[in-house]
């Protein structure tokens, strides 16, 4: 079984994700192969909170150019986690 820190890669800090925090929703970049039940167990184990709902979405890579060279940004998977009212994740408290 994979470790929780292998499933949850990093939090997403953007205007939209900060607005979602008012609704007790937190956004994370997760491993592309992980499913909702693995993400739920990892969040609950790492942050000691109770998760109500998880929404996942795949973000396709975009084409980018650097002069005459073309490339593509990597694909990733996001998870929007809704917590029980009263629970908070301390990583985001300074924002």
N, CA, C and O of each residue as an XYZ file, in Angstrom:
380
protein
N       0.828     -1.182      0.000
C       0.000      0.000      0.000
C       0.876      1.250      0.000
O       1.942      1.278      0.616
N       0.418      2.267     -0.689
C       1.208      3.493     -0.790
C       1.052      4.364      0.453
O       0.026      4.334      1.133
N       2.094      5.135      0.728
C       2.061      6.060      1.852
C       1.171      7.255      1.515
O       1.047      7.604      0.341
N       0.552      7.889      2.502
C      -0.305      9.054      2.234
C       0.439     10.218      1.595
O      -0.138     10.963      0.804
N       1.715     10.380      1.932
C       2.491     11.482      1.359
C       2.852     11.229     -0.104
O       3.246     12.159     -0.807
N       2.725      9.990     -0.570
C       2.917      9.703     -1.989
C       1.657     10.032     -2.788
O       1.736     10.294     -3.988
N       0.506     10.020     -2.135
C      -0.763     10.300     -2.820
C      -1.008     11.804     -2.910
O      -1.354     12.313     -3.976
N      -0.832     12.515     -1.798
C      -1.035     13.967     -1.771
C       0.299     14.622     -2.112
O       1.259     14.515     -1.348
N       0.361     15.301     -3.258
C       1.625     15.878     -3.701
C       1.837     17.268     -3.111
O       2.857     17.522     -2.470
N       0.865     18.182     -3.327
C       1.006     19.535     -2.784
C      -0.341     20.236     -2.802
O      -1.229     19.844     -3.559
N      -0.510     21.276     -1.975
C      -1.742     22.061     -2.032
C      -1.699     23.040     -3.203
O      -0.623     23.410     -3.674
N      -2.866     23.452     -3.665
C      -2.979     24.433     -4.744
C      -3.295     25.782     -4.107
O      -4.266     25.916     -3.363
N      -2.465     26.777     -4.408
C      -2.684     28.126     -3.909
C      -3.002     29.008     -5.111
O      -2.115     29.358     -5.889
N      -4.267     29.360     -5.254
C      -4.703     30.251     -6.333
C      -5.876     31.066     -5.809
O      -6.378     30.813     -4.714
N      -6.311     32.046     -6.595
C      -7.434     32.869     -6.159
C      -8.680     32.022     -5.945
O      -9.390     32.180     -4.952
N      -8.933     31.132     -6.877
C     -10.131     30.303     -6.788
C     -10.080     29.363     -5.586
O     -11.079     29.191     -4.886
N      -8.922     28.756     -5.347
C      -8.825     27.820     -4.212
C      -8.929     28.555     -2.879
O      -9.433     27.989     -1.909
N      -8.466     29.796     -2.809
C      -8.583     30.567     -1.574
C     -10.043     30.956     -1.334
O     -10.493     30.987     -0.189
N     -10.781     31.251     -2.402
C     -12.210     31.549     -2.261
C     -12.978     30.310     -1.794
O     -13.932     30.425     -1.024
N     -12.565     29.124     -2.258
C     -13.232     27.887     -1.851
C     -13.022     27.573     -0.372
O     -13.822     26.852      0.225
N     -11.951     28.109      0.228
C     -11.694     27.844      1.641
C     -12.786     28.414      2.533
O     -13.005     27.909      3.634
N     -13.484     29.470      2.073
C     -14.597     30.011      2.854
C     -15.740     29.001      2.959
O     -16.517     29.036      3.913
N     -15.841     28.102      1.979
C     -16.862     27.055      1.978
C     -16.341     25.758      2.587
O     -16.993     24.719      2.486
N     -15.166     25.812      3.221
C     -14.514     24.661      3.858
C     -14.092     23.613      2.821
O     -14.176     22.411      3.073
N     -13.636     24.087      1.648
C     -13.136     23.204      0.587
C     -11.667     23.531      0.350
O     -11.285     24.699      0.273
N     -10.853     22.494      0.236
C      -9.417     22.655      0.043
C      -8.997     21.897     -1.216
O      -9.528     20.825     -1.506
N      -8.038     22.460     -1.963
C      -7.627     21.896     -3.239
C      -6.196     21.378     -3.151
O      -5.314     22.045     -2.610
N      -5.977     20.175     -3.693
C      -4.663     19.544     -3.673
C      -4.348     18.965     -5.044
O      -5.247     18.564     -5.782
N      -3.060     18.926     -5.378
C      -2.577     18.136     -6.514
C      -2.296     16.747     -5.957
O      -1.592     16.600     -4.958
N      -2.851     15.728     -6.610
C      -2.696     14.357     -6.128
C      -2.080     13.492     -7.224
O      -1.975     13.905     -8.379
N      -1.680     12.298     -6.842
C      -1.118     11.342     -7.787
C      -2.170     10.971     -8.831
O      -3.341     10.784     -8.499
N      -1.750     10.867    -10.090
C      -2.699     10.603    -11.184
C      -3.379      9.250    -11.062
O      -4.488      9.076    -11.567
N      -2.747      8.295    -10.409
C      -3.300      6.942    -10.317
C      -4.193      6.744     -9.093
O      -4.796      5.682     -8.942
N      -4.289      7.741     -8.221
C      -5.047      7.568     -6.986
C      -6.548      7.740     -7.232
O      -6.969      8.459     -8.138
N      -7.341      7.060     -6.400
C      -8.792      7.192     -6.505
C      -9.317      7.952     -5.280
O      -8.549      8.327     -4.393
N     -10.638      8.174     -5.245
C     -11.218      9.008     -4.203
C     -11.064      8.409     -2.806
O     -10.822      9.137     -1.844
N     -11.198      7.116     -2.692
C     -11.077      6.507     -1.359
C      -9.637      6.607     -0.838
O      -9.437      6.822      0.358
N      -8.642      6.456     -1.702
C      -7.249      6.620     -1.281
C      -6.970      8.063     -0.870
O      -6.273      8.311      0.114
N      -7.514      9.009     -1.627
C      -7.304     10.424     -1.308
C      -7.943     10.749      0.037
O      -7.350     11.460      0.848
N      -9.140     10.238      0.279
C      -9.833     10.493      1.538
C      -9.038      9.962      2.727
O      -8.866     10.661      3.726
N      -8.553      8.728      2.619
C      -7.773      8.143      3.713
C      -6.490      8.938      3.953
O      -6.095      9.146      5.100
N      -5.834      9.387      2.867
C      -4.579     10.125      3.000
C      -4.810     11.479      3.671
O      -4.039     11.863      4.551
N      -5.852     12.209      3.276
C      -6.151     13.514      3.879
C      -6.483     13.355      5.355
O      -6.010     14.126      6.189
N      -7.299     12.352      5.678
C      -7.683     12.150      7.073
C      -6.494     11.744      7.926
O      -6.411     12.125      9.094
N      -5.576     10.976      7.358
C      -4.413     10.532      8.130
C      -3.381     11.642      8.304
O      -2.803     11.781      9.382
N      -3.146     12.428      7.264
C      -2.120     13.473      7.339
C      -2.577     14.640      8.214
O      -1.836     15.083      9.092
N      -3.795     15.139      7.978
C      -4.246     16.368      8.621
C      -5.168     16.150      9.811
O      -5.541     17.121     10.470
N      -5.557     14.890     10.116
C      -6.422     14.574     11.253
C      -7.749     15.355     11.190
O      -8.153     15.980     12.171
N      -8.412     15.313     10.038
C      -9.717     15.943      9.827
C     -10.666     14.901      9.265
O     -10.231     13.824      8.857
N     -11.957     15.206      9.240
C     -12.912     14.268      8.645
C     -13.422     14.845      7.326
O     -13.873     15.988      7.267
N     -13.343     14.041      6.282
C     -13.693     14.442      4.926
C     -15.128     14.032      4.640
O     -15.529     12.901      4.914
N     -15.899     14.967      4.085
C     -17.278     14.685      3.709
C     -17.371     14.282      2.238
O     -18.047     13.311      1.896
N     -16.690     15.029      1.373
C     -16.838     14.821     -0.066
C     -15.529     15.130     -0.768
O     -14.748     15.970     -0.322
N     -15.300     14.426     -1.893
C     -14.121     14.668     -2.725
C     -14.558     14.755     -4.171
O     -15.295     13.901     -4.663
N     -14.095     15.799     -4.853
C     -14.287     15.931     -6.294
C     -12.909     15.892     -6.944
O     -11.993     16.587     -6.503
N     -12.761     15.086     -7.987
C     -11.474     15.006     -8.667
C     -11.630     15.459    -10.110
O     -12.699     15.325    -10.706
N     -10.551     15.997    -10.662
C     -10.548     16.385    -12.058
C      -9.147     16.238    -12.613
O      -8.157     16.454    -11.914
N      -9.080     15.868    -13.883
C      -7.798     15.738    -14.555
C      -7.535     17.011    -15.348
O      -8.403     17.492    -16.076
N      -6.330     17.550    -15.201
C      -5.933     18.760    -15.902
C      -4.980     18.345    -17.013
O      -3.898     17.817    -16.758
N      -5.397     18.588    -18.242
C      -4.551     18.215    -19.371
C      -3.366     19.157    -19.485
O      -3.454     20.319    -19.090
N      -2.264     18.666    -20.020
C      -1.085     19.484    -20.237
C      -1.297     20.438    -21.395
O      -1.992     20.109    -22.356
N      -0.698     21.624    -21.310
C      -0.844     22.626    -22.358
C       0.429     22.697    -23.187
O       1.520     22.426    -22.684
N       0.291     23.061    -24.459
C       1.454     23.243    -25.313
C       2.109     24.577    -24.986
O       1.433     25.595    -24.836
N       3.413     24.557    -24.880
C       4.183     25.768    -24.591
C       5.343     25.841    -25.567
O       5.853     24.822    -26.032
N       5.754     27.075    -25.869
C       6.897     27.276    -26.752
C       7.949     28.106    -26.050
O       7.640     28.997    -25.259
N       9.175     27.804    -26.348
C      10.306     28.585    -25.880
C      11.162     28.830    -27.110
O      12.046     28.034    -27.425
N      10.901     29.929    -27.804
C      11.590     30.184    -29.062
C      11.094     29.211    -30.112
O       9.895     29.142    -30.381
N      11.998     28.466    -30.702
C      11.584     27.513    -31.726
C      11.290     26.125    -31.168
O      10.896     25.227    -31.912
N      11.476     25.949    -29.883
C      11.259     24.646    -29.269
C       9.848     24.556    -28.691
O       9.388     25.465    -28.000
N       9.182     23.466    -28.980
C       7.852     23.234    -28.449
C       7.914     22.166    -27.374
O       8.721     21.238    -27.431
N       7.054     22.321    -26.410
C       6.966     21.327    -25.352
C       5.556     21.271    -24.829
O       4.645     21.887    -25.383
N       5.387     20.539    -23.774
C       4.063     20.375    -23.184
C       4.211     20.337    -21.676
O       5.112     19.680    -21.153
N       3.327     21.041    -20.971
C       3.358     20.980    -19.515
C       2.799     19.631    -19.074
O       1.976     19.050    -19.780
N       3.221     19.131    -17.941
C       2.762     17.805    -17.524
C       1.276     17.798    -17.156
O       0.727     18.802    -16.702
N       0.646     16.653    -17.361
C      -0.738     16.474    -16.931
C      -0.743     16.209    -15.434
O       0.210     15.652    -14.888
N      -1.832     16.616    -14.771
C      -1.916     16.405    -13.332
C      -3.363     16.155    -12.941
O      -4.278     16.318    -13.747
N      -3.548     15.765    -11.711
C      -4.876     15.478    -11.193
C      -5.095     16.316     -9.940
O      -4.239     16.358     -9.056
N      -6.258     16.991     -9.868
C      -6.602     17.815     -8.724
C      -7.707     17.142     -7.926
O      -8.533     16.412     -8.474
N      -7.708     17.396     -6.637
C      -8.777     16.928     -5.769
C      -9.260     18.107     -4.935
O      -8.466     18.786     -4.283
N     -10.579     18.347     -4.960
C     -11.189     19.365     -4.122
C     -11.879     18.627     -2.977
O     -12.826     17.869     -3.188
N     -11.390     18.863     -1.772
C     -11.815     18.114     -0.591
C     -12.715     18.999      0.271
O     -12.320     20.100      0.654
N     -13.917     18.523      0.575
C     -14.835     19.221      1.465
C     -14.737     18.595      2.850
O     -14.886     17.384      3.010
N     -14.484     19.437      3.850
C     -14.327     18.971      5.222
C     -15.592     19.203      6.030
O     -16.439     20.019      5.668
N     -15.704     18.471      7.130
C     -16.812     18.653      8.055
C     -16.713     20.049      8.659
O     -15.610     20.541      8.900
N     -17.857     20.693      8.906
C     -17.826     22.050      9.460
C     -17.134     22.030     10.822
O     -17.391     21.166     11.660
N     -16.259     22.996     11.014
C     -15.470     23.052     12.244
C     -14.049     22.556     12.051
O     -13.168     22.924     12.828
N     -13.796     21.734     11.042
C     -12.445     21.245     10.753
C     -11.723     22.235      9.853
O     -12.327     22.849      8.972
N     -10.428     22.382     10.085
C      -9.590     23.255      9.247
C      -8.267     22.550      8.999
O      -7.839     21.700      9.780
N      -7.632     22.919      7.900
C      -6.290     22.416      7.588
C      -5.323     23.555      7.865
O      -5.467     24.643      7.307
N      -4.347     23.314      8.717
C      -3.474     24.371      9.203
C      -2.486     24.892      8.167
O      -1.932     25.976      8.345
N      -2.254     24.153      7.098
C      -1.324     24.583      6.059
C      -1.804     25.887      5.430
O      -0.996     26.731      5.044
N      -3.124     26.046      5.330
C      -3.705     27.192      4.647
C      -4.032     28.354      5.593
O      -4.525     29.383      5.131
N      -3.777     28.225      6.888
C      -4.221     29.227      7.839
C      -3.527     30.576      7.668
O      -4.119     31.600      8.009
N      -2.306     30.620      7.159
C      -1.591     31.873      7.005
C      -2.052     32.707      5.841
O      -1.588     33.836      5.680
N      -2.949     32.197      5.021
C      -3.385     32.919      3.815
C      -4.555     33.825      4.091
O      -5.040     34.501      3.183
